[in-house]
Amino acid sequence: MGFLKNLGGACAVTMALAVQAQAQSWEMPTPYPDANFHTVNDRAFAADVAKATGGKLEIKIHSAGSLFKHPEIPRAVRSGQVQVGEFLLSILNNDNPVFGADSMPFLATSYADAAKLWKAQKPVVEKLLEKQGMMVLYSVPWPPQGLYTKKPIKSVKDLAGLKFRSYNATLDTFARLAGASPTQVEVPDIPQAFTTGRVEAMITSPSTGVNTKAWDYVSYYTDIRAWLPKNIVVANKRAFDHLPKAEQAAVLKAAAEAQARGWKMSEQETVTQTKALKEHGMHVEKPSPELEAGLKKIGAEMLANWKKKAGASGAELLKAYNQ
């Protein structure tokens, strides 16, 4: 009997080890806090993958830049330090201007246009990322970007001299053309940057405004709907290729569902979070005709420069978008 018990125990341990050996864990850094709708969507994606694979593939979400800071995430995925990661697509703009197409001011300012732009942008982005050993899983837009300031802004001239929060090269250029001084600040650092005077204005989504409690440091939100920048979730291609076919299929299915779900969440987020800004005492305003005209003039100048830098790939993208 003792022998049988020992044999049974040994078999149980062997089986447990076999199951453990088959299970894999992927690490997924994201720059955004747990309350942000992108992170909520990421966690749903991870849960769908775990369910579909029977726990054989677990994706661990590391939120709020806790594992890697935002600018470090693409490199971490590319090098295989992590298997999957999320970042703002336009932070790769210096690698190739095509990555920043969705952050061109006033090129695509509605969800319908943003979807059309992503359809045109995605094939080019996939080719570029493939060369870096990465593959696209899904992409979800932020709500349309609005202007946060301490005082009312009635024209572009009112932005002159302000310290302007930036998060990519495109916004750096935008700030300078508006006469402002750009300063790189990541989302978790926004409240402190305003409190200490490092920045005095920013363009970002109502989501980020609510997540960072913008009413504590600014009073005005001008709904300029400048662009709908997209986050992208990418996987290390080698890590994906090493998955069994069934698990690959599960990841791709969950990714497609995350993209569809994320776009709906973003649209709802626009409504609820803009309302929340107003409920917390902020002045939510439409842009004056003078401000709108001035901003669109800057956008047209930036798009013309972007076309020159983006070359044939950019021309192909815009042709597909405008068809």
C-alpha positions as CSV (number, residue, x, y, z in Angstrom):
1,M,0.0,0.0,0.0
2,G,2.9,2.3,0.9
3,F,4.5,1.6,-2.5
4,L,1.2,2.4,-4.3
5,K,0.7,5.6,-2.4
6,N,4.3,6.7,-3.2
7,L,3.8,5.7,-6.9
8,G,0.5,7.7,-7.0
9,G,2.2,10.7,-5.5
10,A,5.0,10.5,-7.9
11,C,2.6,10.3,-10.9
12,A,0.7,13.3,-9.6
13,V,3.9,15.3,-9.3
14,T,4.9,14.3,-12.8
15,M,1.6,15.2,-14.3
16,A,1.7,18.6,-12.5
17,L,5.1,19.3,-13.8
18,A,4.0,18.3,-17.3
19,V,1.1,20.8,-17.2
20,Q,3.4,23.5,-15.8
21,A,5.9,22.9,-18.6
22,Q,3.2,23.3,-21.2
23,A,1.9,26.5,-19.7
24,Q,3.5,29.8,-20.8
25,S,3.4,33.3,-19.4
26,W,3.7,36.4,-21.5
27,E,4.6,39.8,-19.9
28,M,2.7,42.8,-21.3
29,P,3.7,46.3,-20.2
30,T,1.3,49.3,-20.9
31,P,1.9,52.9,-19.9
32,Y,-1.6,53.5,-18.7
33,P,-3.2,53.1,-15.3
34,D,-5.7,50.4,-14.4
35,A,-8.7,52.7,-14.6
36,N,-7.9,53.7,-18.2
37,F,-10.2,52.0,-20.8
38,H,-7.2,50.8,-22.8
39,T,-5.9,48.9,-19.8
40,V,-9.4,47.5,-19.0
41,N,-9.6,46.3,-22.6
42,D,-6.1,44.8,-22.4
43,R,-7.1,42.8,-19.3
44,A,-10.2,41.5,-21.1
45,F,-7.9,40.4,-23.9
46,A,-5.7,38.6,-21.5
47,A,-8.7,36.9,-19.9
48,D,-10.0,35.8,-23.3
49,V,-6.6,34.3,-24.2
50,A,-6.4,32.4,-20.9
51,K,-9.9,31.1,-21.3
52,A,-9.5,30.0,-24.9
53,T,-6.2,28.2,-24.2
54,G,-7.4,26.6,-21.0
55,G,-4.7,28.4,-19.0
56,K,-1.9,27.3,-21.3
57,L,-1.0,30.9,-22.1
58,E,-1.3,33.6,-19.5
59,I,-0.7,37.3,-20.3
60,K,0.3,39.3,-17.3
61,I,-0.5,43.0,-17.6
62,H,1.9,45.5,-16.1
63,S,0.1,48.8,-16.0
64,A,1.1,52.5,-15.5
65,G,4.6,52.0,-16.8
66,S,5.5,49.8,-13.9
67,L,7.7,47.3,-15.9
68,F,8.9,49.6,-18.7
69,K,8.4,53.3,-19.3
70,H,6.4,54.2,-22.4
71,P,9.3,55.0,-24.8
72,E,11.0,51.8,-23.8
73,I,8.2,49.4,-24.6
74,P,8.7,49.0,-28.4
75,R,12.4,48.1,-27.8
76,A,11.5,45.7,-25.0
77,V,9.1,43.8,-27.3
78,R,11.5,44.0,-30.3
79,S,14.4,42.6,-28.2
80,G,12.3,39.8,-26.6
81,Q,12.5,41.2,-23.1
82,V,8.7,41.0,-23.1
83,Q,6.5,39.0,-25.4
84,V,3.8,41.7,-26.0
85,G,3.4,45.4,-25.3
86,E,1.2,48.4,-25.8
87,F,2.3,51.9,-26.8
88,L,1.1,55.0,-28.7
89,L,1.8,54.2,-32.4
90,S,3.1,57.7,-33.1
91,I,6.0,57.4,-30.7
92,L,7.7,55.5,-33.5
93,N,7.4,58.5,-35.8
94,N,11.1,59.1,-35.8
95,D,11.6,55.5,-37.2
96,N,9.2,56.3,-40.1
97,P,6.7,59.1,-40.6
98,V,4.0,56.6,-41.5
99,F,3.8,55.6,-37.8
100,G,2.6,59.2,-37.1
101,A,-0.1,59.5,-39.8
102,D,-2.9,59.2,-37.3
103,S,-1.5,62.1,-35.3
104,M,-1.6,64.5,-38.2
105,P,-3.8,67.4,-37.0
106,F,-7.2,67.5,-38.6
107,L,-6.5,64.7,-41.1
108,A,-9.0,62.3,-39.4
109,T,-11.2,63.8,-36.7
110,S,-14.1,61.4,-36.5
111,Y,-14.2,57.7,-35.6
112,A,-15.4,56.8,-39.2
113,D,-12.4,58.6,-40.6
114,A,-10.0,57.1,-38.0
115,A,-11.2,53.6,-39.0
116,K,-10.7,54.5,-42.6
117,L,-7.2,55.8,-41.9
118,W,-6.2,52.7,-39.9
119,K,-7.3,50.5,-42.8
120,A,-5.0,52.5,-45.1
121,Q,-2.2,52.6,-42.5
122,K,-2.2,49.1,-41.2
123,P,-0.5,47.3,-44.2
124,V,2.4,49.7,-44.2
125,V,2.8,49.5,-40.4
126,E,2.7,45.7,-40.5
127,K,5.6,45.6,-43.0
128,L,7.7,48.1,-41.0
129,L,7.1,46.3,-37.7
130,E,7.8,42.9,-39.3
131,K,11.3,44.1,-40.2
132,Q,11.8,44.8,-36.4
133,G,10.6,41.4,-35.4
134,M,7.2,42.5,-34.3
135,M,3.6,41.8,-35.4
136,V,0.4,43.8,-34.9
137,L,-2.2,42.3,-32.7
138,Y,-4.8,45.1,-32.4
139,S,-5.1,48.9,-32.4
140,V,-7.6,51.1,-30.5
141,P,-7.9,54.9,-30.8
142,W,-8.1,57.4,-28.1
143,P,-11.0,59.8,-28.0
144,P,-10.5,63.0,-30.1
145,Q,-7.9,65.2,-28.7
146,G,-8.9,68.4,-26.9
147,L,-7.0,71.4,-25.6
148,Y,-6.5,71.9,-21.8
149,T,-5.5,75.3,-20.5
150,K,-5.6,77.5,-17.4
151,K,-7.2,80.3,-19.3
152,P,-9.6,80.5,-22.3
153,I,-8.0,80.2,-25.7
154,K,-9.7,82.1,-28.4
155,S,-7.0,82.1,-31.1
156,V,-3.7,80.4,-31.8
157,K,-2.0,83.7,-30.6
158,D,-3.2,82.8,-27.1
159,L,-0.9,79.8,-27.1
160,A,2.2,81.8,-27.8
161,G,4.8,81.4,-25.0
162,L,3.0,78.7,-23.1
163,K,4.9,75.6,-21.8
164,F,3.2,72.8,-23.8
165,R,3.1,69.2,-22.8
166,S,4.3,66.9,-25.6
167,Y,4.3,63.1,-26.0
168,N,5.8,62.6,-29.5
169,A,7.6,64.4,-32.3
170,T,4.4,65.4,-34.0
171,L,3.1,67.3,-31.0
172,D,6.6,68.9,-30.6
173,T,6.2,70.4,-34.0
174,F,2.6,71.4,-33.5
175,A,3.5,73.3,-30.3
176,R,6.4,75.1,-31.9
177,L,4.2,76.2,-34.9
178,A,1.7,77.5,-32.4
179,G,4.4,79.5,-30.7
180,A,4.5,77.4,-27.6
181,S,7.4,75.6,-25.9
182,P,7.0,71.8,-25.9
183,T,8.1,69.7,-23.0
184,Q,8.1,65.8,-23.0
185,V,5.8,64.6,-20.2
186,E,4.4,61.0,-19.9
187,V,0.8,60.5,-18.6
188,P,1.7,59.5,-15.0
189,D,3.7,62.7,-14.6
190,I,1.1,65.2,-15.9
191,P,-0.4,66.4,-12.6
192,Q,3.1,67.1,-11.1
193,A,4.2,68.8,-14.3
194,F,1.3,71.2,-14.1
195,T,1.7,71.7,-10.4
196,T,5.4,72.6,-10.6
197,G,4.9,74.8,-13.7
198,R,6.8,72.6,-16.1
199,V,3.8,72.7,-18.4
200,E,0.8,75.1,-18.7
201,A,-1.2,73.5,-21.5
202,M,-1.7,70.2,-23.3
203,I,-3.6,68.5,-26.0
204,T,-4.9,65.1,-25.0
205,S,-8.0,63.0,-24.7
206,P,-10.9,63.5,-22.2
207,S,-9.9,60.1,-20.9
208,T,-6.4,61.3,-19.9
209,G,-7.9,64.4,-18.5
210,V,-10.2,62.5,-16.2
211,N,-7.6,59.9,-15.3
212,T,-5.2,62.7,-14.2
213,K,-7.9,64.8,-12.6
214,A,-7.3,67.8,-14.9
215,W,-9.7,70.0,-12.9
216,D,-7.0,70.1,-10.2
217,Y,-4.6,72.1,-12.4
218,V,-6.5,73.6,-15.4
219,S,-9.9,75.2,-15.8
220,Y,-10.6,75.0,-19.6
221,Y,-11.2,72.2,-22.0
222,T,-11.6,73.3,-25.6
223,D,-13.1,70.4,-27.7
224,I,-11.0,71.0,-30.8
225,R,-11.1,67.3,-31.9
226,A,-7.6,67.6,-33.4
227,W,-6.9,63.9,-34.2
228,L,-7.6,60.4,-32.8
229,P,-4.2,58.9,-32.1
230,K,-4.1,55.1,-31.8
231,N,-2.5,52.8,-29.3
232,I,-1.1,49.6,-30.8
233,V,-0.6,46.2,-29.2
234,V,2.2,44.2,-30.7
235,A,3.8,40.8,-30.1
236,N,7.3,39.7,-30.5
237,K,7.1,37.6,-33.7
238,R,9.5,34.9,-32.5
239,A,7.5,34.4,-29.3
240,F,4.3,34.2,-31.3
241,D,5.8,31.7,-33.8
242,H,6.9,29.5,-30.9
243,L,3.3,29.1,-29.7
244,P,1.3,25.9,-30.8
245,K,-1.0,26.6,-33.7
246,A,-4.1,26.4,-31.5
247,E,-2.7,29.0,-29.1
248,Q,-1.7,31.3,-32.0
249,A,-5.3,31.1,-33.3
250,A,-6.6,31.9,-29.8
251,V,-4.4,35.0,-29.5
252,L,-5.5,36.3,-32.9
253,K,-9.2,35.7,-32.2
254,A,-8.9,37.5,-28.8
255,A,-7.0,40.3,-30.5
256,A,-9.7,40.8,-33.1
257,E,-12.3,40.9,-30.4
258,A,-10.2,43.4,-28.3
259,Q,-10.0,45.7,-31.3
260,A,-13.7,45.7,-32.0
261,R,-14.5,46.1,-28.3
262,G,-11.8,48.8,-27.8
263,W,-13.2,51.0,-30.6
264,K,-16.7,50.9,-29.0
265,M,-15.2,51.6,-25.6
266,S,-13.4,54.6,-27.0
267,E,-16.5,56.1,-28.5
268,Q,-18.4,55.7,-25.2
269,E,-15.4,57.1,-23.4
270,T,-15.6,60.3,-25.4
271,V,-19.1,61.0,-24.2
272,T,-18.8,59.9,-20.6
273,Q,-15.4,61.5,-19.9
274,T,-16.2,64.8,-21.6
275,K,-19.3,65.0,-19.4
276,A,-17.1,64.1,-16.3
277,L,-14.8,67.1,-17.0
278,K,-17.8,69.4,-17.0
279,E,-19.2,67.8,-13.9
280,H,-16.0,68.5,-12.1
281,G,-16.2,72.2,-12.8
282,M,-14.2,72.6,-16.0
283,H,-15.3,75.0,-18.7
284,V,-16.0,72.7,-21.7
285,E,-16.1,74.8,-24.8
286,K,-16.2,74.5,-28.6
287,P,-13.4,76.2,-30.4
288,S,-14.0,79.7,-31.7
289,P,-13.9,80.1,-35.6
290,E,-10.7,82.0,-35.3
291,L,-9.0,79.3,-33.2
292,E,-10.3,76.5,-35.4
293,A,-9.0,78.3,-38.6
294,G,-5.6,78.9,-37.0
295,L,-5.2,75.3,-35.9
296,K,-6.3,73.9,-39.3
297,K,-3.7,76.1,-40.9
298,I,-1.0,74.6,-38.7
299,G,-2.4,71.1,-39.6
300,A,-2.2,71.8,-43.3
301,E,1.4,72.9,-43.0
302,M,2.3,69.8,-41.0
303,L,0.6,67.5,-43.4
304,A,2.5,69.1,-46.3
305,N,5.8,68.5,-44.5
306,W,4.8,65.0,-43.5
307,K,4.1,64.1,-47.2
308,K,7.7,65.1,-48.1
309,K,9.2,63.0,-45.3
310,A,6.9,60.0,-45.8
311,G,7.7,59.6,-49.5
312,A,6.2,56.8,-51.5
313,S,4.8,55.0,-48.5
314,G,3.0,58.1,-47.3
315,A,1.6,58.8,-50.7
316,E,0.3,55.3,-51.0
317,L,-1.3,55.6,-47.5
318,L,-3.0,58.9,-48.3
319,K,-4.2,57.6,-51.7
320,A,-5.8,54.6,-50.0
321,Y,-7.3,56.9,-47.3
322,N,-8.8,59.4,-49.7
323,Q,-10.4,56.8,-52.0
